[in-house]
Amino acid sequence: MWFLREVLAAQNLTPLTWTRRDGYQLSTDPADWIAYERACVRIELTRISRFLSSTVIPHAQKLPDDEWVQLVLGQVTGVKSALGLLVRSA
């Protein structure tokens, strides 16, 4: 239980609460859930942005006619746009 509370929850910013009766569980406040979900989406958006800028875009610049890189570029750019909308909607 210590590992769950101290390491995993802190590492992933999971909104845990503790009561004598129920022990550790997710918060009952929807605002906490939303804040946690937004933080997770923001993390994924950052990862995808870095993947695009460090790997996919240089590949597309070197091999602009490569069918695979064009497919990846289109799909991952779409995911990035969708996540960006989720992060901005407040």
Summary of the structure (lengths in Angstrom):
residues: 90
radius of gyration: 18.7
end to end distance: 34.0
largest distance: 61.9
contacts: 203
relative contact order: 0.10
helix: 73%
strand: 9%
